[in-house]
Every structure is written in C-alpha cells, then in structure tokens.
Amino acid sequence: MELLSLSAVELGAAVKEGKTTAVEAMRAVLDRIEQTEELYHCYVTVDRDGALARAKEVQKKIEAGELTGPLAGVPVAVKDNLCTEGILTTCASRILENFVPTFSAEAVLNLERAGAVLIGKTNMDEFAMGSTTETSAYGVTRNPRNPNHVPGGSSGGSAAAVAAGECFFALGSDTGGSIRQPAAFCGVVGMKPTYGTVSRYGLVAYGSSLDQIGPLCRNVEDCAVILEVIASHDKKDSTSVARSDTDFTSALVKDVSGMRIGIPRDYLGEGLDPEVKAAVRKAAALLEKNGAVVEEFDLSLVDYAIPAYYTIASAEASSNLERFDGIKYGFRAEAEGLHQMYKKTRSQGFGPEVKRRIMLGSFVLSSGYYDAYYLKALRVKAMIKKAFDDAFAKYDCILGPAAPTTAPELGKSLADPIKMYLGDIYTVSVNLAGLPGICLPCGEDSKGLPIGLQLIGDCFQEKKLLQAAYTYEQLSDSES
C-alpha cells in the first residue's frame, strides 16, 4: 500500500482497520517533506518531533476506541496565519518572526479533536496579501506540477503541500479566492464555505468581513468530510453562525439530473485564456449530458468586483494591521524614542505588498475620501449580493473558471500588481457576497498545467455544490 497515494478518508480508514498506523503515515509524510521541500518550499515550519509525538498519542487513542472519526490519524498541514499553540505562527512576515501563540484557532482545535495530526505551518503570501505566494518573507513556494510556475496564493503553500504529497490535506484561508485559485493552479480541490460557517477565532485577520477558513485536499469526498469537522458555532467569534445542516457527506451523491446550473456570460468573455474557456465549457457539457439544465445568463457588476474588493479589503487590512507595532509581540526594531521605534519596526517588518495595501486602505478611510471610495465600495458590495440573489432565484449553482489563466511563471506577476489583482476577477465576488465556492480540476492546458473549475452556491447551500462537484469528479474520472 503506497500511503502517500491515499486520500485523507482512505488513509483514515486504513488506520482504523489496522492496515497502517498514524505514526507510519506521519513518517511517510515527513520523509516526503525531506525529499522535496528544498525544491517546493511548501512550509515555513515543520514540527517534526512534535508531529511524531502527537501521532503516537493519537494512535493510542484510536486503538483504545476513543477516536473513531474518518480523519483520526491523518497528517494535516495548516496555513501559517492560523494560530497554533506552542508552534511558531508568522503569517510569512518578518514582523511576526518570533511569535508563538498561547492558543490554537478553533478550526485547528476541531481537527485535533477529530484526531487529525498537525505536521506544521505552510508558506503563504505575507499576511495573505498576494495571489502567488511570492510575497512571503521566507521565500517563494513552487508549483509541484511545474516548479517554474507559481502555486497561486495566498494559500499557495497549503495547495502545493497537498499536490506534492507533503500532507494528506491542509487548511487555508480565503479572503478573495485564496483557497480556490491555488487549488486551480495546483490541480487539487479547495473550498471556501459560506461566511460564518467556520469560526475565524485564531485566524490572523486580513479583511474581517471577507476572511473564511476552508479545506484544500485531493478530492471532493475529503472536502466534505473535512468541512463537516471544522464547521462549528463558536461563541468566541461574533460572526459565527449556528447551523444544523452540516452533515456535508450526505451530499456525496452522483446525480445532477434536474439541477439548474447558470454560466455567467461575463465569466467567459475578454481576458479568459482560450484553453481555460474550452475546459470549463467541456465540464459544463458533461454535466448537461448527465441531466443538468445548463444555460448562460448575464451576471451584472462583474467589472466592479475587483475595485470594490480591493477598496474594502485594504481598508479592513489597514485597520487590522495597526496592532503590529513591536510593543507586545513580534519583531521590534532598535530605535531611539517610541515614534522612531514604531516607524522602523513597521518599515522593516512589513514587505512591499503589505505596505501598499495598508497605504491604500488608510487613504480610502481618510477624511474627504471615505465617502468617495469606501462607502461607494460598500454600496457596490450590496449590489453584487443582490445580483447573486437574483441569479440563485433561477439556478442551483453557478459554474465558471476559477482564474483567467493557468499558473503564471515565477517572477512574472509581482512586476505588475494591477495585473495580479485582476487575476482574482472570478473569485472575489464570492467573498463580497459571503457565498460558498468550490474549485476542482477540470483538465490541463497545452503545457500540462491544471485548469480549475469553480462552482458557486447560494448562502448555506454547500451541499448542492458538493453534490455537483462530486458528480462531475466521478463522471470525469470514469471518462478518463
């Protein structure tokens, strides 16, 4: 049995049946990390000794019958903006280079309660600001499908770790597509749940009204199982929603007959790579052939999503990042006097992309510009939500690409930040409207790089998305 070829659910079953152990699975992953990490650089921190010790503890509980869930004994990686008690949490920034939290994020605790075993923390764009995992203070992550290309971002380390076999599944965070776009670039499955489904407690905030934690994994079944584990109501998070319909695995049914699927014409227009367009249309045709009702429609306001998103996200980021001043924790620059210390700490501690967004956010919130930019962006956000509400009155889910192109080459995106921002055109609206979205592979381009298919659902309709995604996955597997 080749352990690293198993999905998270398959490994969990093998451990439960005694065919392997949590310790053997962890050793296999750590050996793979040793072999490939120098090239891919998926991790900021690998807690080798701690991971093995945790695997031994979990194995004892499995043998004692205390842990019986599907993820018991399965090694997991966590994005480095989720707090982990006793393990370095840097947000891939120099300003948090020595920060070790005294508590863990609620989503991480939920995984640990289910018996998943933490390996370490994955690389990311600094403070989740970027689309390529090139803005990290700890170096770039490479795409395992082609190391000359980016893995996407900001959860690029998590997506790359799954694709490289350096973990069985991972957690990421999605503020404007940061789970779905790297999933598309690395050829894995990634899901952003409805806002409020997974507690944000312990997630270092970027855009508080947009951030949501979600899974990156190998297939749709893993995605449903992981989401079932991490979804919970949490009194520590005021935006957390109490839901009774979190039995997501019940949606793993191969059936789309009668399902109404809409494709926005705006998503297939100018700027979309022809190979990506062809793969998305082929996926839609496969679903239609198997009973889905597929039609194109006009989803308005697509052109306004990017400016509205970057105005709101940058405004929230400038407010959230005020706390990193070198006083209570993290990096502190040597300086004479308090104001000089603030200035030097933030100048030396933050990278260029983070500084750019703090400055943009401070500008749109400043006196005289607040109404012109920030309030206008909030009104556009409400209009985008209304446009989706109108669409979901007709359709069960919306289908389209996750990104306009496949993974760009390393070093090509950062030279033009505006071009990088425009790469989020198909993902940001989902966060602005608080909707769930899933990305799964739907083919490759002529260079062999993965193409991602995005499915978007109405609020709290993850099950419809999972059913459509699972059906497509099963159909495409049987065709290949």
Secondary structure as GFF3:
##gff-version 3
##sequence-region A 1 480
A	DSSP	three_ten_helix	3	5	.	.	.	ID=ss1
A	DSSP	alpha_helix	8	16	.	.	.	ID=ss2
A	DSSP	alpha_helix	22	40	.	.	.	ID=ss3
A	DSSP	beta_strand	43	46	.	.	.	ID=ss4
A	DSSP	alpha_helix	48	63	.	.	.	ID=ss5
A	DSSP	beta_strand	75	79	.	.	.	ID=ss6
A	DSSP	three_ten_helix	94	96	.	.	.	ID=ss7
A	DSSP	alpha_helix	106	113	.	.	.	ID=ss8
A	DSSP	beta_strand	117	122	.	.	.	ID=ss9
A	DSSP	three_ten_helix	126	128	.	.	.	ID=ss10
A	DSSP	alpha_helix	156	163	.	.	.	ID=ss11
A	DSSP	beta_strand	169	174	.	.	.	ID=ss12
A	DSSP	alpha_helix	180	186	.	.	.	ID=ss13
A	DSSP	beta_strand	189	192	.	.	.	ID=ss14
A	DSSP	beta_strand	212	217	.	.	.	ID=ss15
A	DSSP	alpha_helix	220	230	.	.	.	ID=ss16
A	DSSP	three_ten_helix	248	251	.	.	.	ID=ss17
A	DSSP	beta_strand	260	264	.	.	.	ID=ss18
A	DSSP	three_ten_helix	265	268	.	.	.	ID=ss19
A	DSSP	alpha_helix	274	289	.	.	.	ID=ss20
A	DSSP	beta_strand	293	297	.	.	.	ID=ss21
A	DSSP	alpha_helix	302	320	.	.	.	ID=ss22
A	DSSP	three_ten_helix	321	323	.	.	.	ID=ss23
A	DSSP	alpha_helix	338	349	.	.	.	ID=ss24
A	DSSP	alpha_helix	352	365	.	.	.	ID=ss25
A	DSSP	pi_helix	370	375	.	.	.	ID=ss26
A	DSSP	alpha_helix	376	392	.	.	.	ID=ss27
A	DSSP	beta_strand	397	401	.	.	.	ID=ss28
A	DSSP	alpha_helix	417	422	.	.	.	ID=ss29
A	DSSP	alpha_helix	428	432	.	.	.	ID=ss30
A	DSSP	beta_strand	437	444	.	.	.	ID=ss31
A	DSSP	beta_strand	450	457	.	.	.	ID=ss32
A	DSSP	alpha_helix	462	479	.	.	.	ID=ss33
###
